[in-house]
Amino acid sequence: MRNTSPVLLAVVAVGLGHLAGAEVIDRVLAVVNSQVVTLSDVRAAQTFSLVPATTPAETTNDVLAYLVNRQLMLSEVDRYSAPAPASALLDRRMAQIRSTFPGAAQYEQALAGTAMTEGRLRNVIADNVRIETYVDQRFGAAAQPTSEEVQRYYLEHPAVFTQDGRLAPFDDVQVQAQERLAAERRRALITDWLDRLRRRASVTTLLTPGR
């Protein structure tokens, strides 16, 4: 995301589109407060697998929704001055991303094709880590269920713990039940938090591609 005038980007995108034979370089898809989300932001998130595995990312609209939510969270993280992550952690994250490409040439081509630089990509990763850390600190403990709640979840969701027609004993799946319930609570807490952030923010979708 860029702190760039949405009007300027919109003029560039639309204006170039009217020139004979011109290619539209970028398009503004949404504005979250003063921050714009562009088509190249979406493409970069897809190309470099920046969307969390637990978040839908099959379509452009899915990725756009994630990026809007990410900006809402990042604004809150910035408000509380969450610290920057350690350089060693960022080095590992960057190495993981580079390893998904066959070679350095393909990696550089991907950067160029998404209007991205390695420095900007590292900054995106850094902000993602800051968001992850903040969310873990804010909701990690709150999402943890008691042992009684875990057992109740097990009893109320027998299909989840049934294999080959047999319900697994509670002791065998207690950890799984605890993890599932904690994950569900965490998602609910984050969804409620995002709803509240959205109500306080100015979010405008300027263009939503139909795919």
Secondary structure by P-SEA (a helix, b strand, c coil): cccccaaaaaaaaaaaaaccccccccccccccccccccaaaaaaaaaacccccccccccaaaaaaaaaaaaaaaaaaaaaccccccaaaaaaaaaaaaaacccaaaaaaaaaaacccaaaaaaaaaaaaaaaaaaaaaccccccccaaaaaaaaaacccccccccccccccccaaaaaaaaaaaaaaaaaaaaaaaaaaabbbbbcccccc
